[in-house]
Amino acid sequence: MSKTLLHDLKILDRGHHTDPDKVYNFEQLIIKARQYGLEVRAIDCASSYHLKGIAREESITRQQMMNYFASRTIRRHQDVMGSHKWIALVGNSHSNTYQGVVPGIAELQGGIGLRVIDVAPGKSTGVVPDPGELVTGGITNEQVYIKGDYRVAMEVSRPESARLLSIDQRLFKPGMFLVQQGEGDLQTIVHRARDTWIHRTPVQRNAEGKLYLERVRWPRIHLKPFDDMDALVTALEAMNLTRIA
C-alpha cells in the first residue's frame, strides 16, 4: 500500500471515529479486501466536495453529483470487466432515494440498499425492512429523513464512558478549525493546515478593543480588525475554512 493511500485511510478513520481497536476500519477493509482478491475502486470524485460557484447549488447537490458519478463509474467498470457482483460502501444519504428527489445508487443500478446501524450487544433485530429514520445531516443541525431497502442492526461494544476526542481527532482534515477558549476572555484559533499540521493562532485585541489575528499566511485577514468573534469566524469561513464545534 502506498504511503499516500495509507495516510488518506488514516484520516478517514479519524474523521469517521471508526473502531478504536483498529479492527473494523477503512484501513483494515482495504487490507482484507486485497488479501481475498477483491478489487477496490473509487466511486466518488473531489469535485462533489467543492460545490461553491455551481449555478443553483442546493442542499442536495452533493448527493446528485456523487450518485451520478458513482453510477456511471460502476456501469463503466461492468462494461470493461464484464458483468460481476459488486458492493458499494457509501454514506446513508447515497444508497437510496434521498429526500424523495435524488435517486440513490441502489435505484440507479437496480441494486438493494442496506442501511447499517450500531446497537448495543443483545439488541440486534437482524435484517429487517428499513422503517426509515430522521438524522442530523451534514454540519448543520437540520434533520433529514433517510431510508434504505433493508436495515441491518450490528451489535457493537462501546466503552462505558465516551472518550473525549482530541483536537487532532476533531480536526481530521486540512481546512478545519475550532475556537479554543482559554482563561478569562483569551481565545485561540486552532486549525489544521495544508501541511496537515495543527497550528494555533491567538486572538488578540487592539487599542480600540477590536479583535485581530497576526498570521501572515492568511493575508486576507492578517492584522485586520473585527468587531467580535462572530465577524472573525465569518471571515475565516469566507476563506473556505470549516468550523468544528
C-alpha positions as a printed NumPy array, in Angstrom:
array([[  0.   ,   0.   ,   0.   ],
       [  1.359,   3.437,  -0.9  ],
       [  2.116,   5.959,   1.843],
       [ -0.377,   8.393,   0.303],
       [ -3.223,   5.862,   0.385],
       [ -2.378,   4.777,   3.932],
       [ -2.312,   8.428,   5.04 ],
       [ -5.725,   9.096,   3.464],
       [ -7.237,   5.974,   5.044],
       [ -5.997,   7.005,   8.488],
       [ -7.579,  10.445,   8.01 ],
       [-10.862,   8.753,   7.086],
       [-10.702,   6.578,  10.197],
       [-10.062,   9.59 ,  12.425],
       [-12.819,  11.612,  10.811],
       [-15.448,   8.869,  10.993],
       [-14.412,   7.757,  14.503],
       [-14.132,   4.133,  13.455],
       [-13.27 ,   1.192,  15.702],
       [-10.807,   2.416,  18.397],
       [ -9.327,  -1.101,  18.441],
       [ -8.44 ,  -0.597,  14.742],
       [-10.031,  -3.867,  13.641],
       [-13.146,  -2.661,  11.815],
       [-11.937,   0.43 ,   9.973],
       [-11.165,   1.682,   6.467],
       [ -7.503,   0.71 ,   6.633],
       [ -8.266,  -2.899,   7.554],
       [-11.071,  -3.031,   4.986],
       [ -8.609,  -2.324,   2.173],
       [ -6.018,  -4.73 ,   3.58 ],
       [ -8.51 ,  -7.607,   3.925],
       [-10.084,  -6.938,   0.527],
       [ -6.687,  -7.272,  -1.122],
       [ -5.909, -10.431,   0.839],
       [ -9.052, -12.053,  -0.554],
       [ -8.521, -10.799,  -4.102],
       [-11.316,  -8.223,  -4.072],
       [-10.751,  -5.185,  -6.271],
       [-11.428,  -1.8  ,  -4.647],
       [-12.499,   1.09 ,  -6.876],
       [-13.201,   4.744,  -6.044],
       [-16.749,   5.792,  -6.951],
       [-16.616,   9.421,  -5.781],
       [-14.672,  12.435,  -7.03 ],
       [-13.151,  15.522,  -5.398],
       [-15.471,  17.837,  -7.35 ],
       [-18.515,  16.657,  -5.394],
       [-16.978,  18.134,  -2.226],
       [-16.244,  21.557,  -3.739],
       [-19.589,  22.932,  -4.868],
       [-19.18 ,  26.681,  -4.347],
       [-19.852,  28.598,  -7.542],
       [-22.099,  25.955,  -9.078],
       [-25.24 ,  27.524, -10.522],
       [-28.366,  26.76 ,  -8.467],
       [-26.441,  24.911,  -5.781],
       [-28.832,  23.251,  -3.319],
       [-28.587,  21.105,  -0.203],
       [-28.947,  18.005,  -2.398],
       [-26.297,  18.945,  -4.994],
       [-23.608,  16.854,  -3.308],
       [-25.865,  13.761,  -3.404],
       [-26.824,  14.399,  -7.021],
       [-23.233,  14.753,  -8.19 ],
       [-21.771,  11.793,  -6.317],
       [-24.63 ,   9.426,  -7.118],
       [-24.395,  10.252, -10.818],
       [-20.604,   9.832, -10.872],
       [-20.788,   6.592,  -8.845],
       [-23.451,   5.006, -11.059],
       [-21.532,   5.872, -14.233],
       [-18.3  ,   4.508, -12.732],
       [-19.932,   1.217, -11.719],
       [-21.623,   0.859, -15.1  ],
       [-18.398,   1.561, -16.98 ],
       [-16.478,  -0.943, -14.845],
       [-19.088,  -3.595, -15.648],
       [-18.747,  -2.831, -19.362],
       [-14.955,  -3.102, -19.289],
       [-14.506,  -6.043, -16.892],
       [-17.672,  -7.966, -17.707],
       [-20.772,  -8.48 , -15.586],
       [-19.851,  -9.258, -11.964],
       [-21.049,  -8.826,  -8.387],
       [-20.185,  -5.617,  -6.553],
       [-20.906,  -3.813,  -3.289],
       [-20.675,  -0.046,  -2.763],
       [-19.743,   1.387,   0.64 ],
       [-21.354,   4.836,   0.823],
       [-22.896,   7.261,   3.287],
       [-26.522,   6.806,   4.291],
       [-27.707,   9.636,   2.022],
       [-26.368,   7.929,  -1.108],
       [-27.68 ,   4.351,  -1.01 ],
       [-31.362,   5.003,  -1.732],
       [-33.637,   7.854,  -2.8  ],
       [-32.717,  10.951,  -0.776],
       [-35.375,  13.437,   0.359],
       [-37.741,  11.966,  -2.2  ],
       [-35.84 ,  13.647,  -5.04 ],
       [-32.353,  12.236,  -5.606],
       [-32.236,   8.601,  -6.776],
       [-29.744,   6.529,  -4.817],
       [-27.13 ,   4.171,  -6.188],
       [-29.496,   1.256,  -5.487],
       [-32.175,   2.774,  -7.725],
       [-29.723,   3.875, -10.424],
       [-28.11 ,   0.434, -10.615],
       [-31.089,  -1.788,  -9.841],
       [-29.482,  -2.948,  -6.599],
       [-30.523,  -3.293,  -2.954],
       [-29.709,  -0.636,  -0.359],
       [-28.726,  -1.821,   3.134],
       [-28.575,   0.771,   5.915],
       [-26.32 ,  -0.381,   8.754],
       [-26.776,   0.889,  12.314],
       [-24.918,   0.204,  15.568],
       [-26.795,  -1.292,  18.518],
       [-25.739,  -2.473,  21.95 ],
       [-24.929,  -6.168,  22.496],
       [-28.118,  -8.222,  22.721],
       [-30.219,  -5.551,  20.965],
       [-29.835,  -6.672,  17.355],
       [-33.001,  -7.191,  15.314],
       [-31.052,  -8.672,  12.405],
       [-32.054,  -7.705,   8.884],
       [-35.485,  -6.061,   8.572],
       [-37.266,  -3.791,   6.077],
       [-35.94 ,  -0.307,   6.801],
       [-38.561,   1.807,   8.635],
       [-36.519,   4.958,   7.956],
       [-35.116,   7.461,  10.427],
       [-34.685,  11.195,  10.978],
       [-30.98 ,  12.007,  11.333],
       [-28.904,  15.149,  11.611],
       [-27.449,  15.89 ,   8.186],
       [-24.126,  17.493,   7.266],
       [-22.514,  20.089,   9.556],
       [-25.828,  21.73 ,  10.454],
       [-28.482,  20.689,  12.954],
       [-31.082,  20.198,  10.214],
       [-32.771,  16.803,  10.328],
       [-33.301,  14.785,   7.164],
       [-35.177,  11.547,   6.545],
       [-33.172,   8.564,   5.313],
       [-34.416,   5.112,   4.387],
       [-32.867,   2.079,   2.714],
       [-34.48 ,  -1.058,   1.371],
       [-33.383,  -3.016,   4.439],
       [-31.811,  -2.128,   7.78 ],
       [-29.041,  -4.203,   9.353],
       [-28.511,  -3.848,  13.117],
       [-24.925,  -4.697,  14.088],
       [-24.048,  -5.291,  17.733],
       [-21.148,  -3.083,  18.81 ],
       [-19.45 ,  -2.996,  22.2  ],
       [-18.645,   0.516,  23.394],
       [-16.716,   1.846,  26.397],
       [-18.926,   2.654,  29.38 ],
       [-17.935,   6.305,  29.215],
       [-17.432,   8.071,  25.909],
       [-13.913,   9.336,  25.471],
       [-13.428,  12.988,  24.61 ],
       [-11.966,  13.421,  21.168],
       [ -8.594,  15.109,  20.983],
       [ -8.091,  18.214,  18.855],
       [ -6.124,  16.065,  16.409],
       [ -9.149,  13.779,  16.029],
       [-11.66 ,  16.622,  15.736],
       [ -9.659,  18.481,  13.102],
       [ -9.178,  15.425,  10.956],
       [ -8.597,  17.112,   7.6  ],
       [ -6.95 ,  20.317,   6.312],
       [ -9.142,  23.409,   6.373],
       [-10.924,  22.598,   9.629],
       [-10.695,  24.955,  12.609],
       [-12.141,  25.499,  16.057],
       [-12.176,  28.298,  18.618],
       [-10.423,  27.253,  21.813],
       [-11.422,  29.066,  24.991],
       [ -8.607,  29.897,  27.406],
       [ -8.514,  31.648,  30.759],
       [-10.662,  34.754,  31.006],
       [-11.565,  36.042,  27.554],
       [ -8.435,  34.628,  25.903],
       [ -9.274,  32.637,  22.762],
       [ -7.189,  30.807,  20.17 ],
       [ -7.941,  29.768,  16.599],
       [ -6.766,  26.169,  16.179],
       [ -6.679,  24.832,  12.62 ],
       [ -5.223,  22.056,  10.512],
       [ -3.226,  23.498,   7.629],
       [ -2.496,  22.081,   4.189],
       [  0.736,  20.624,   5.544],
       [ -1.565,  18.55 ,   7.859],
       [ -0.004,  20.094,  10.979],
       [ -2.112,  21.648,  13.748],
       [ -1.474,  25.408,  14.156],
       [ -2.59 ,  27.754,  16.956],
       [ -3.149,  31.47 ,  16.428],
       [ -4.039,  33.612,  19.485],
       [ -6.919,  36.056,  19.089],
       [ -5.571,  39.47 ,  20.084],
       [ -7.252,  42.778,  20.941],
       [ -6.065,  46.184,  19.699],
       [ -6.208,  49.573,  21.427],
       [ -9.753,  50.153,  20.13 ],
       [-10.912,  46.878,  21.656],
       [-11.31 ,  45.105,  18.324],
       [-10.136,  41.55 ,  17.672],
       [ -7.452,  40.563,  15.185],
       [ -5.129,  37.729,  14.188],
       [ -1.441,  38.019,  13.46 ],
       [ -0.918,  35.407,  10.779],
       [  0.878,  36.412,   7.584],
       [ -0.137,  33.171,   5.832],
       [ -3.705,  34.5  ,   5.926],
       [ -3.155,  37.839,   4.125],
       [ -6.887,  38.486,   3.731],
       [ -7.345,  38.824,   7.489],
       [ -3.785,  39.35 ,   8.787],
       [ -3.959,  42.233,  11.344],
       [ -7.464,  43.123,  10.123],
       [ -9.704,  44.336,  12.995],
       [-13.058,  42.655,  13.696],
       [-15.856,  43.836,  15.957],
       [-16.415,  40.447,  17.582],
       [-15.743,  36.7  ,  17.315],
       [-18.745,  36.146,  15.061],
       [-17.28 ,  38.531,  12.486],
       [-13.858,  36.879,  12.756],
       [-15.316,  33.389,  12.332],
       [-17.35 ,  34.564,   9.327],
       [-14.141,  35.87 ,   7.724],
       [-12.411,  32.531,   8.314],
       [-15.327,  30.665,   6.76 ],
       [-15.164,  33.021,   3.761],
       [-11.634,  31.661,   3.257],
       [-13.189,  28.184,   2.82 ],
       [-12.249,  27.083,   6.324],
       [-14.769,  24.877,   8.126],
       [-15.563,  25.453,  11.786],
       [-15.898,  22.415,  14.027],
       [-17.991,  22.816,  17.166]])
